[in-house]
Amino acid sequence: MASLPRVLMWHYVRSPGAEPRTGYRGVDPTLFAAQLDRICRYATPVGWPAVLASISGAAALPRDAVLLTFDDGLIDHHRAVLPALSARGLSGVFFVLARTPGDGLTLGHRLHVLLGRWSAERVRAEVENRLSEGDRARYRDARLAMARSKPDDRDDVWKRPLQRELAAAVDPILARLVDDVVGPDADVADRLYLSAGQLRDLVDAGMTIGGHGRTHPWLDGVPGRRVRDEITASAAQLATLAPGPWPFAYPYGAAPRSIGALLAAAGFAAGFTTAATQRSDRYHIGRVDGDDPDWLAALGFAAPSGDAGQ
């Protein structure tokens, strides 16, 4: 098997209070800059072309190669990430949603912006109170099952069933709550996600744009036809930006079985999950979260004693 890089991922890179407000973890731009400096000190940052050459068997990666990736196509990636990478001569892979004009927020991002205004307890209660009696029972059962699985993130106990098992019922509820609490859903989306012009700025600066689907579902929990539609939407978008083969990141890190054949047929050469230790093949490449306080050690690098910084 070709050598695979160690991979870091980030979502939000923003200062506290940045608009639109979100209640999801992220890193401050100053901390992010310090992380980049540490990566340059202990590893060899590489771009997608080098990774593609490695998995294609054309060239080997350095043993300490690290690929930098960014999910969801957020405005943060233009206003905070792009300047920091460019200042250091680095490149990254930006996994963006294949949005069209007028698209609103994804279900997950609706939760994020509501959590920027309300506590987790209130968001959960407001949604649960609007579910039908049958869906409330399904939600309780799914939460119990999630709790028994002992997830690393305790918020997954209440959030994941909303995002996965009850997505069809919950999505319109969240859209109405965003309209009422934050502002028109489509307007909030336009302020949270990269615009077409900002996406072009990334491409012009030498960054790689990768696929992330269109609506950000759990791909291992939806029908096969929808999986194909999500992949096809990404491929169509990327074809207007740069020639393939491209990389793809699974929303929520959820990769269906035999996903590699579908991705390969659409022009994708690799797939990235969120499981840090997963490195079974080119379509199951795990990533370390930049929010993890021990991200450097999780990548397999040991900083000398006395070296400060996250």
C-alpha atoms as one frame of an Amber mdcrd trajectory, in Angstrom:
protein
   0.000   0.000   0.000   1.247   3.506  -0.828   2.350   5.626   2.079  -0.409
   7.734   3.604   0.203  11.050   5.362  -0.681  12.003   8.872  -3.632  14.374
   8.574  -4.931  17.250  10.693  -8.408  18.721  10.381 -10.075  21.903  11.579
 -13.584  23.287  11.362 -14.036  26.692  13.005 -10.987  28.946  13.262 -12.374
  32.135  14.750 -12.174  34.667  17.544 -14.766  34.480  20.347 -17.887  36.365
  19.330 -17.228  36.149  15.592 -20.412  36.322  13.548 -22.473  34.439  12.870
 -22.098  33.099  16.383 -21.758  29.358  16.788 -21.732  27.057  19.783 -19.298
  24.491  18.481 -15.692  24.053  19.493 -12.969  25.661  17.403  -9.584  27.321
  17.707  -8.676  30.981  17.987  -6.695  32.378  15.011  -3.735  33.154  17.265
  -3.654  29.579  18.524  -4.056  28.309  14.982  -1.015  30.314  13.874   0.981
  28.792  16.731  -0.158  25.315  15.675   1.073  25.933  12.133   4.448  27.052
  13.455   4.760  23.880  15.521   3.811  21.716  12.547   6.550  23.362  10.504
   8.994  22.723  13.344   8.266  19.024  13.883   6.915  17.771  10.544   6.891
  18.328   6.803   3.634  19.888   5.623   2.605  18.569   2.209  -0.184  19.455
  -0.192  -2.716  17.341  -2.046  -0.523  16.956  -5.181   2.163  15.204  -3.106
  -0.423  12.954  -1.455  -1.971  12.125  -4.820   1.453  11.247  -6.224   2.052
   8.925  -3.278  -1.243   7.050  -3.438  -0.822   6.776  -7.218   2.635   5.247
  -6.753   4.438   8.061  -8.569   6.459   9.392  -5.619   6.960   8.702  -1.938
   5.984  11.049   0.864   8.426  12.159   3.540   8.124   9.966   6.625   6.976
  12.986   8.650   4.484  14.284   6.050   1.389  16.072   7.394  -1.607  17.172
   5.336  -3.684  20.124   6.588  -7.444  19.899   5.982 -10.453  22.133   6.695
 -14.094  21.032   6.658 -17.433  22.548   5.674 -16.373  25.538   3.553 -16.738
  28.055   6.381 -16.121  31.800   6.148 -13.389  31.298   8.772 -11.278  29.579
   6.144 -11.089  32.726   4.036 -10.733  35.346   6.746  -8.421  33.472   9.150
  -6.980  30.296   7.602  -6.002  31.519   4.145  -3.846  34.437   5.402  -2.103
  32.202   7.954  -1.281  29.518   5.392  -0.184  31.994   2.728   2.119  33.811
   5.146   3.991  30.530   5.729   3.965  29.270   2.162   1.689  26.374   3.090
  -1.255  24.819   1.292  -4.279  22.970   2.580  -7.264  20.954   1.448 -10.634
  22.649   1.936 -13.585  20.263   1.915 -16.553  22.397   0.897 -20.256  21.790
   0.495 -21.616  21.781  -3.052 -24.062  24.576  -2.328 -26.224  26.412  -4.843
 -27.590  29.972  -4.455 -30.412  30.047  -1.931 -29.392  26.904  -0.075 -29.817
  27.264   3.649 -27.781  25.843   6.490 -27.195  22.132   6.918 -28.853  20.424
   9.866 -25.581  20.310  11.796 -24.852  23.993  11.259 -28.376  24.935  12.288
 -27.597  23.282  15.597 -24.309  25.207  15.795 -25.862  28.636  15.309 -28.668
  27.872  17.757 -26.061  26.767  20.293 -24.456  30.168  19.771 -27.599  31.700
  21.294 -29.025  29.050  23.624 -27.684  26.435  26.009 -27.509  22.817  24.883
 -30.314  21.960  27.288 -32.606  24.572  25.787 -31.847  23.631  22.192 -32.577
  19.992  22.947 -35.805  20.839  24.784 -37.045  23.242  22.101 -36.531  20.621
  19.401 -37.919  17.714  21.416 -41.076  19.664  22.323 -41.792  20.179  18.610
 -41.436  16.512  17.670 -44.475  14.318  17.241 -45.224  11.881  20.053 -43.873
   8.995  18.001 -40.682  10.859  17.103 -40.138  11.832  20.731 -40.272   8.146
  21.656 -37.809   7.325  18.858 -35.554  10.119  20.079 -35.567   8.856  23.668
 -34.689   5.350  22.500 -31.893   6.640  20.254 -30.455   8.752  23.077 -30.411
   5.767  25.419 -28.646   3.670  22.798 -26.151   6.466  22.187 -25.467   6.829
  25.917 -24.805   3.088  26.212 -22.180   3.373  23.473 -20.189   5.749  25.726
 -19.179   8.331  23.074 -16.051  10.440  23.533 -18.130  13.618  23.265 -21.027
  13.609  25.729 -22.955  16.083  23.543 -23.191  13.313  20.947 -25.721  11.607
  23.224 -28.366  14.212  22.427 -27.078  15.642  19.130 -26.258  12.567  17.080
 -29.780  11.060  17.100 -31.130  14.423  15.905 -28.565  14.526  13.109 -28.934
  10.896  12.115 -32.002   8.847  13.097 -34.425  11.799  13.204 -32.882  14.074
  10.574 -35.959  14.219   8.326 -38.227  15.329  11.176 -35.714  17.606  12.884
 -34.362  19.578   9.929 -37.504  21.693   9.285 -37.875  22.296  13.026 -34.332
  23.644  13.231 -34.838  25.794  10.134 -37.837  27.496  11.740 -35.961  27.994
  15.003 -33.044  29.610  13.166 -35.485  31.930  11.371 -37.053  32.938  14.684
 -33.943  33.165  16.867 -31.024  34.096  14.613 -32.432  35.409  11.336 -33.508
  34.113   7.923 -31.871  30.732   7.493 -30.581  31.425   3.968 -29.094  34.757
   5.063 -27.299  33.112   7.983 -25.970  30.483   5.583 -24.606  33.172   3.272
 -22.726  34.654   6.225 -21.412  31.325   7.526 -20.234  29.655   4.310 -17.703
  30.693   1.700 -19.040  32.651  -1.250 -18.166  31.697  -4.823 -15.673  34.573
  -4.940 -14.001  33.520  -1.704 -13.785  29.945  -2.961 -12.060  31.225  -6.067
  -9.619  33.170  -3.862  -8.605  29.873  -2.233  -8.045  28.229  -5.601  -6.048
  31.218  -6.897  -3.865  31.057  -3.771  -2.904  27.456  -4.563  -5.251  25.700
  -2.163  -6.984  22.412  -3.025 -10.766  22.183  -2.910 -12.209  18.791  -2.006
 -15.674  17.293  -1.912 -17.895  17.106   1.173 -21.290  16.353  -0.336 -24.065
  18.886  -0.666 -26.309  18.567   2.401 -23.878  17.022   4.933 -25.774  13.819
   5.829 -24.438  10.739   7.562 -23.601   8.867   4.374 -23.689   5.509   6.141
 -27.260   6.177   7.263 -28.994   7.245   4.029 -30.090   5.247   0.944 -27.469
   4.418  -1.666 -29.132   6.705  -4.210 -28.650   9.681  -1.948 -25.009   8.741
  -1.346 -24.466   8.798  -5.104 -26.290  12.124  -5.414 -24.098  13.712  -2.723
 -20.911  12.489  -4.404 -22.111  13.536  -7.853 -22.955  17.041  -6.622 -19.445
  17.439  -5.236 -17.815  16.168  -8.421 -19.869  18.572 -10.553 -18.841  21.510
  -8.364 -15.157  20.598  -8.296 -15.021  20.115 -12.057 -15.675  23.871 -12.415
 -12.731  24.731 -10.145  -9.820  22.403 -10.946  -9.127  19.113 -12.721  -9.271
  15.918 -10.689  -8.648  13.495  -9.187  -9.906  15.162  -6.020 -10.060  14.266
  -2.315 -13.344  13.747  -0.444 -14.171  14.046   3.261 -17.146  12.134   4.659
 -19.603  14.335   6.564 -19.338  13.433  10.253 -16.565  11.064   9.185 -19.153
   8.400   8.307 -17.999   6.215   5.399 -20.418   3.629   3.973 -19.130   0.181
   3.047 -17.632  -0.082  -0.425 -17.600   3.700  -0.757 -14.278   3.603  -2.596
 -15.772   2.326  -5.846 -18.383   5.104  -5.898 -15.808   7.786  -5.198 -13.351
   6.448  -7.754 -16.033   6.372 -10.446 -16.820  10.039  -9.735 -13.185  11.129
  -9.945 -12.142  11.090  -6.288  -8.784   9.534  -5.412  -9.051   9.462  -1.608
 -11.567   9.644   1.223 -10.981  11.095   4.680 -12.718  10.135   7.913 -12.613
  11.664  11.396 -11.217   8.547  13.107  -7.644   9.519  13.954  -6.234   5.997
  13.794  -7.982   4.846  10.621  -5.504   4.268   7.780  -6.687   1.071   6.102
  -6.622   2.325   2.500  -6.810   5.481   0.407 -10.580   5.780   0.942 -10.334
   5.442   4.721  -7.708   7.937   5.847  -8.166   9.107   9.435  -7.528  12.604
  10.712  -6.513  14.166  14.013  -8.716  17.045  15.178  -6.866  20.331  15.625
  -9.177  21.000  18.593  -7.573  18.090  20.453  -5.233  19.469  23.151  -2.882
  16.544  22.426  -2.997  16.898  18.652   0.795  16.847  18.217   1.169  13.585
  20.135  -1.870  12.148  18.339  -0.026  12.759  15.078   2.900  10.773  16.452
   5.302  13.637  17.203   6.784  14.297  20.630   7.635  17.914  21.432  10.780
  18.437  23.527  10.219  19.256  27.183   9.845  22.958  27.726   8.258  23.568
  24.328   5.213  25.738  24.996   2.035  25.842  23.012  -0.964  23.652  22.341
